[in-house]
Amino acid sequence: MRACPVLCAFPLLFLCLSACAATPAPGAAASVDVMERVTTMRLLGGIRELDDDDWEPLESHVLVGVELDSYRPADPIGFELGGSFSEDEESDSAGADFIDGEVDAFEIYAGARKTWHATDGLVRPYLGAGLTFISGEVEVEGSIAGIPFSGSDDDSTLGFYAHAGLAVFVSERVSLGADLRGVLGAEFDDLDGDYLQAAGFLAMTL
């Protein structure tokens, strides 16, 4: 997995997203005073891909998460914080032999966020980056030649994240959207903890 090229592509992506948000659309969300704070809570679900060489066959995780961000349209940036849980389970067997593996990961993060806020627009792109803390656990059990075995390991790591997304308002306060995220600099013991993630979300502006 090579996360760096994707992260470097975020600025180019947001030039395009900003252009889309610049023109207000009919039936858009209600106007917001540029000095009024906008706070949004969102629920996310998606897929997370870890490094194949280190994690195969447990490299593709299903994830759920919650995120909150707050900003004023008049300010250059706002803040965000959130958390997520992801997991992958795999089983393999051959005759009487079998192996079951599971990886669970908990993540909490906080950082800065820029939302391109067209006051009367339906579409609001955003870009965020900051520091993340990830705690992971691996469990393996099975039987080979009739001899059972089991083991587990856990570790935690810090890393840096960046993500880009697009929210589309379906009512004054409710929006749907997509989010692309990457983590760099995370490492569990000798395993690469970096990942790429694609998620959808449902959001409520408070």
Secondary structure as the mmCIF struct_conf table of DSSP 4:
data_model
#
loop_
_struct_conf.conf_type_id
_struct_conf.id
_struct_conf.beg_label_comp_id
_struct_conf.beg_label_asym_id
_struct_conf.beg_label_seq_id
_struct_conf.end_label_comp_id
_struct_conf.end_label_asym_id
_struct_conf.end_label_seq_id
HELX_RH_AL_P HELX_RH_AL_P1 CYS A 4 CYS A 8
TURN_TY1_P TURN_TY1_P1 ALA A 9 ALA A 9
HELX_RH_AL_P HELX_RH_AL_P2 PHE A 10 ALA A 21
TURN_TY1_P TURN_TY1_P2 ALA A 22 ALA A 22
BEND BEND1 THR A 23 THR A 23
TURN_TY1_P TURN_TY1_P3 PRO A 26 GLY A 27
HELX_LH_PP_P HELX_LH_PP_P1 ALA A 29 SER A 31
TURN_TY1_P TURN_TY1_P4 VAL A 34 MET A 35
BEND BEND2 GLU A 36 GLU A 36
STRN STRN1 VAL A 38 LEU A 50
HELX_RH_AL_P HELX_RH_AL_P3 ASP A 52 TRP A 55
TURN_TY1_P TURN_TY1_P5 GLU A 56 PRO A 57
BEND BEND3 LEU A 58 LEU A 58
STRN STRN2 SER A 60 TYR A 71
TURN_TY1_P TURN_TY1_P6 PRO A 73 ALA A 74
BEND BEND4 ASP A 75 PRO A 76
STRN STRN3 GLY A 78 ALA A 94
TURN_TY1_P TURN_TY1_P7 GLY A 95 ALA A 96
STRN STRN4 ASP A 97 THR A 115
TURN_TY1_P TURN_TY1_P8 THR A 119 ASP A 120
BEND BEND5 LEU A 122 LEU A 122
STRN STRN5 VAL A 123 ILE A 144
TURN_TY1_P TURN_TY1_P9 ALA A 145 GLY A 146
STRN STRN6 ILE A 147 PHE A 169
BEND BEND6 VAL A 170 ARG A 173
STRN STRN7 VAL A 174 LEU A 184
BEND BEND7 GLY A 185 GLY A 185
STRN STRN8 GLU A 187 PHE A 188
TURN_TY1_P TURN_TY1_P10 ASP A 189 ASP A 190
STRN STRN9 LEU A 191 ASP A 192
STRN STRN10 TYR A 195 THR A 205
#
